[in-house]
């Protein structure tokens, strides 16, 4: 999702495992038909579970059980190497 504010959070990274994926409908105006789906990936990290919204292009690349180096900044995923860069 496009953000219109500056992300002042520190960049963090750790080894993580994908524990789930979900696709939900998104309705920007309540009461109207959904305009597009939201794609979300859940990761298990040493500090506990964390989830991120990802693009429709990154969503089909990940499945439960995949492991890699997760890099994120606040609410934004930067990479999950070697799949998302």
C-alpha positions as CSV (number, residue, x, y, z in Angstrom):
1,X,0.0,0.0,0.0
2,X,1.3,3.5,-0.8
3,X,2.3,5.5,2.2
4,X,2.2,9.2,2.2
5,X,4.1,9.8,5.4
6,X,7.9,9.4,6.1
7,X,8.9,6.1,7.7
8,X,11.1,7.1,10.6
9,X,11.4,3.6,12.1
10,X,14.8,1.9,12.3
11,X,15.6,-0.8,9.7
12,X,15.5,-4.2,11.4
13,X,16.4,-7.7,10.2
14,X,16.3,-11.3,11.5
15,X,16.0,-14.8,10.3
16,X,12.2,-15.6,9.9
17,X,9.9,-18.3,8.7
18,X,6.6,-17.8,6.8
19,X,3.8,-19.1,8.9
20,X,0.8,-18.0,6.8
21,X,-0.6,-16.0,3.9
22,X,-4.0,-14.3,3.5
23,X,-5.9,-12.5,0.9
24,X,-8.7,-10.2,2.0
25,X,-11.0,-7.8,0.2
26,X,-10.4,-4.1,0.7
27,X,-13.2,-1.6,0.7
28,X,-12.0,2.0,0.9
29,X,-15.5,3.4,1.4
30,X,-17.7,1.3,3.7
31,X,-20.9,0.1,2.1
32,X,-19.5,-0.2,-1.4
33,X,-18.1,-3.2,-3.3
34,X,-14.5,-4.1,-2.6
35,X,-12.2,-2.5,-5.1
36,X,-9.1,-4.7,-4.8
37,X,-7.7,-7.4,-2.5
38,X,-5.1,-6.9,0.2
39,X,-2.3,-9.5,0.4
40,X,-0.7,-10.2,3.8
41,X,2.2,-12.5,4.8
42,X,2.7,-13.6,8.4
43,X,6.2,-14.4,9.7
44,X,7.6,-16.1,12.8
45,X,10.6,-14.2,14.2
46,X,12.6,-14.7,17.4
47,X,10.6,-11.8,18.9
48,X,7.2,-13.4,17.9
49,X,4.9,-13.3,14.9
50,X,4.7,-10.3,12.7
51,X,2.7,-9.6,9.5
52,X,3.2,-7.3,6.5
53,X,1.0,-6.2,3.6
54,X,2.7,-7.2,0.3
55,X,2.1,-6.5,-3.4
56,X,0.2,-8.9,-5.6
57,X,3.4,-9.7,-7.3
58,X,5.2,-10.8,-4.1
59,X,2.3,-12.7,-2.7
60,X,2.5,-15.9,-4.8
61,X,6.2,-16.2,-4.3
62,X,5.9,-17.2,-0.6
63,X,4.4,-20.3,1.0
64,X,4.2,-21.5,4.6
65,X,7.5,-23.0,5.9
66,X,9.9,-20.9,3.7
67,X,12.8,-19.5,5.7
68,X,15.1,-16.5,4.9
69,X,16.5,-13.2,6.1
70,X,13.6,-10.7,6.7
71,X,14.4,-7.0,6.5
72,X,11.7,-4.5,7.5
73,X,11.2,-0.9,8.5
74,X,8.2,-0.2,10.7
75,X,5.1,-1.4,8.8
76,X,7.0,-1.9,5.5
77,X,8.7,-5.1,4.4
78,X,12.0,-4.3,2.5
79,X,13.1,-7.8,1.6
80,X,12.8,-11.5,2.4
81,X,15.8,-13.0,0.8
82,X,16.2,-14.7,-1.5
83,X,12.5,-14.3,-2.7
84,X,11.6,-10.7,-2.2
85,X,14.4,-8.1,-2.9
